């Protein structure tokens, strides 16, 4: 990657970069243990329907009806939702790095993420993501999911930037490959230190 073209815009994944994943297999494992569910059965049902939820074509209540509450349970839907939301935690260093770079370089910042509507709205509000992100290209809003290249094309159109003006930070290798195929400079996020160093090579050095 080269800093020859100035960076004007950041595209950021949310889960795995700014926050923990919203509802990954680790969270589902914890849910199965806490609520006494058959993990394998719940997980199979999850994989059959979660894409539809993330694409915004299904609400959280409907998703839970299909995966957990298709039979009578000893706990309520609200109890289960509270547990789901509580699985989200911030990565403070990454949030502060993105806030700092946005402020210092006058960058526009877009979230490009796969996430269902209710989880997205909770996470945006709970962790004040509007202090980092200007607009949200979430799968539940645009009805495309990564790795579909159209979600990146939509983000470029909304941001009104060329691919070479963007740096995309993402923790999934395949998604990085798709973005690079469109000409978007991309960083495979593994940890705070390595991502910060990658950004510095592109001329985005956070001054302290």
C-alpha positions as CSV (number, residue, x, y, z in Angstrom):
1,X,0.0,0.0,0.0
2,X,1.2,3.5,-0.9
3,X,0.2,6.9,0.4
4,X,0.6,8.4,-3.1
5,X,-3.2,9.2,-3.3
6,X,-4.3,11.1,-0.1
7,X,-6.8,9.2,2.0
8,X,-10.1,11.1,2.4
9,X,-12.4,8.4,3.7
10,X,-12.3,5.4,6.0
11,X,-14.6,2.4,5.6
12,X,-14.7,0.4,8.9
13,X,-16.2,-2.9,9.8
14,X,-17.8,-2.7,13.2
15,X,-17.7,-6.3,14.7
16,X,-14.2,-7.4,15.2
17,X,-12.7,-3.9,14.6
18,X,-14.5,-1.3,16.8
19,X,-16.5,-3.7,18.9
20,X,-16.7,-7.4,19.6
21,X,-18.9,-9.3,17.2
22,X,-22.6,-8.9,17.9
23,X,-23.8,-12.5,17.7
24,X,-21.0,-14.9,16.7
25,X,-20.6,-18.6,17.6
26,X,-18.9,-17.7,20.9
27,X,-21.9,-15.7,22.0
28,X,-24.3,-18.4,20.8
29,X,-22.3,-21.0,22.8
30,X,-22.7,-18.9,25.9
31,X,-26.4,-18.4,25.2
32,X,-26.9,-22.2,24.9
33,X,-25.1,-22.8,28.2
34,X,-27.0,-20.0,30.1
35,X,-30.4,-20.9,28.8
36,X,-30.0,-24.7,28.6
37,X,-30.4,-24.9,24.8
38,X,-29.3,-27.5,22.3
39,X,-26.4,-25.6,20.7
40,X,-26.2,-27.7,17.6
41,X,-30.0,-27.4,16.9
42,X,-29.9,-23.6,17.6
43,X,-26.8,-23.1,15.4
44,X,-28.3,-25.0,12.5
45,X,-31.4,-22.9,12.6
46,X,-29.3,-19.8,13.0
47,X,-27.3,-20.6,9.8
48,X,-30.5,-21.2,7.9
49,X,-32.0,-17.8,8.7
50,X,-29.4,-15.4,9.9
51,X,-28.4,-14.1,6.4
52,X,-32.1,-13.0,6.0
53,X,-32.0,-11.2,9.3
54,X,-28.7,-9.4,8.5
55,X,-30.1,-8.3,5.1
56,X,-32.9,-6.5,6.9
57,X,-35.6,-8.8,5.6
58,X,-36.4,-10.3,9.0
59,X,-36.9,-8.6,12.4
60,X,-35.1,-9.8,15.5
61,X,-38.3,-11.2,17.0
62,X,-38.9,-13.3,13.8
63,X,-35.3,-14.5,13.9
64,X,-35.7,-15.6,17.5
65,X,-39.0,-17.3,16.8
66,X,-37.2,-19.4,14.2
67,X,-34.1,-20.2,16.2
68,X,-35.1,-20.3,19.9
69,X,-38.8,-19.7,20.5
70,X,-40.2,-22.2,18.0
71,X,-41.1,-24.2,21.1
72,X,-42.1,-23.1,24.6
73,X,-39.2,-21.9,26.8
74,X,-38.8,-21.2,30.5
75,X,-37.4,-17.8,29.8
76,X,-38.8,-14.8,27.9
77,X,-37.9,-13.2,24.6
78,X,-36.9,-10.0,26.5
79,X,-34.5,-12.0,28.8
80,X,-32.9,-13.6,25.7
81,X,-32.6,-10.2,23.9
82,X,-31.0,-8.6,27.0
83,X,-28.4,-11.4,27.0
84,X,-27.8,-10.9,23.2
85,X,-27.2,-7.2,23.6
86,X,-24.9,-7.7,26.6
87,X,-22.4,-9.7,24.4
88,X,-21.3,-6.5,22.7
89,X,-18.3,-4.9,24.2
90,X,-16.1,-2.0,22.8
91,X,-12.4,-2.0,21.8
92,X,-11.6,1.4,23.3
93,X,-8.1,1.8,21.7
94,X,-9.6,1.3,18.2
95,X,-12.5,3.7,18.9
96,X,-10.1,6.3,20.1
97,X,-7.7,5.8,17.2
98,X,-10.5,6.3,14.7
99,X,-11.9,9.3,16.5
100,X,-8.4,10.9,16.6
101,X,-7.7,10.2,12.9
102,X,-11.1,11.5,11.8
103,X,-10.6,14.7,13.8
104,X,-6.9,15.3,12.8
105,X,-7.3,14.6,9.1
106,X,-10.9,15.7,8.5
107,X,-11.8,12.2,7.3
108,X,-15.2,11.0,6.4
109,X,-15.9,7.6,8.1
110,X,-18.4,5.0,7.0
111,X,-19.3,1.7,8.6
112,X,-19.5,-1.1,6.1
113,X,-20.9,-4.0,8.2
114,X,-23.0,-7.1,8.2
115,X,-25.5,-6.8,11.0
116,X,-29.2,-7.0,11.8
117,X,-31.2,-3.8,12.4
118,X,-31.9,-4.2,16.2
119,X,-28.3,-5.1,17.0
120,X,-27.0,-2.3,14.8
121,X,-29.2,0.3,16.5
122,X,-28.4,-0.9,20.0
123,X,-24.6,-0.9,19.3
124,X,-24.7,2.6,17.6
125,X,-26.4,4.1,20.7
126,X,-24.7,2.1,23.4
127,X,-21.2,2.8,22.2
128,X,-21.8,6.3,20.8
129,X,-20.6,5.2,17.3
130,X,-21.9,8.4,15.8
131,X,-18.9,10.1,17.4
132,X,-16.7,8.0,15.0
133,X,-18.9,7.2,12.1
134,X,-20.7,9.6,9.7
135,X,-22.9,7.1,7.9
136,X,-23.8,3.5,8.2
137,X,-23.7,1.1,5.2
138,X,-25.1,-1.8,7.2
139,X,-26.5,-4.9,5.5
140,X,-29.8,-4.4,7.2
141,X,-30.2,-0.9,5.6
142,X,-29.0,-1.6,2.1
143,X,-30.1,-5.2,1.8
144,X,-26.7,-6.5,0.6
145,X,-24.2,-8.4,2.7
146,X,-20.5,-8.7,2.4
147,X,-18.8,-10.3,0.5
148,X,-21.3,-9.0,-2.2
149,X,-19.2,-6.4,-3.9
150,X,-22.3,-4.2,-4.3
151,X,-22.2,-3.2,-0.7
152,X,-18.8,-1.5,-1.3
153,X,-20.1,0.1,-4.5
154,X,-23.0,1.5,-2.6
155,X,-20.6,2.9,0.1
156,X,-18.5,4.5,-2.6
157,X,-21.5,6.1,-4.2
158,X,-22.9,7.4,-0.9
159,X,-19.4,8.8,0.1
160,X,-18.9,10.2,-3.4
161,X,-15.3,9.0,-3.5
162,X,-13.0,7.0,-5.7
163,X,-11.8,3.6,-4.5
164,X,-8.2,4.9,-4.2
165,X,-9.2,7.6,-1.8
166,X,-10.5,5.0,0.7
167,X,-8.9,2.8,3.4
168,X,-11.0,-0.1,4.5
169,X,-10.3,-1.8,7.8
170,X,-11.8,-5.3,8.2
171,X,-11.1,-8.5,10.2
172,X,-12.2,-11.0,7.6
173,X,-9.7,-11.9,4.9
174,X,-12.2,-12.7,2.2
175,X,-13.9,-9.3,2.6
176,X,-10.5,-7.6,2.4
177,X,-9.9,-9.5,-0.9
178,X,-13.2,-8.4,-2.4
179,X,-12.6,-4.7,-1.5
180,X,-9.1,-4.8,-2.9
181,X,-10.6,-6.2,-6.1
182,X,-12.5,-3.0,-6.4
183,X,-9.4,-0.9,-5.9
184,X,-10.0,-0.1,-2.3
185,X,-6.9,0.0,-0.2
186,X,-7.6,-2.4,2.6
187,X,-6.1,-3.5,6.0
188,X,-6.7,-6.9,7.4
189,X,-7.2,-6.0,11.1
190,X,-5.6,-8.4,13.5
191,X,-4.8,-6.1,16.4
192,X,-4.5,-2.4,17.4
193,X,-0.7,-2.1,16.9
194,X,-0.5,-3.7,13.5
195,X,-3.5,-1.7,12.2
196,X,-2.0,1.6,13.5
197,X,1.3,0.8,11.8
198,X,-0.5,0.1,8.5
199,X,-2.3,3.4,8.7
200,X,0.9,5.2,9.3
201,X,2.4,3.8,6.1
202,X,-0.6,5.5,4.3
203,X,0.2,8.9,5.9
204,X,-2.4,8.6,8.8
205,X,-0.2,9.1,11.8
206,X,-2.0,10.0,14.9
207,X,-0.3,12.8,16.8
208,X,-0.4,12.7,20.5
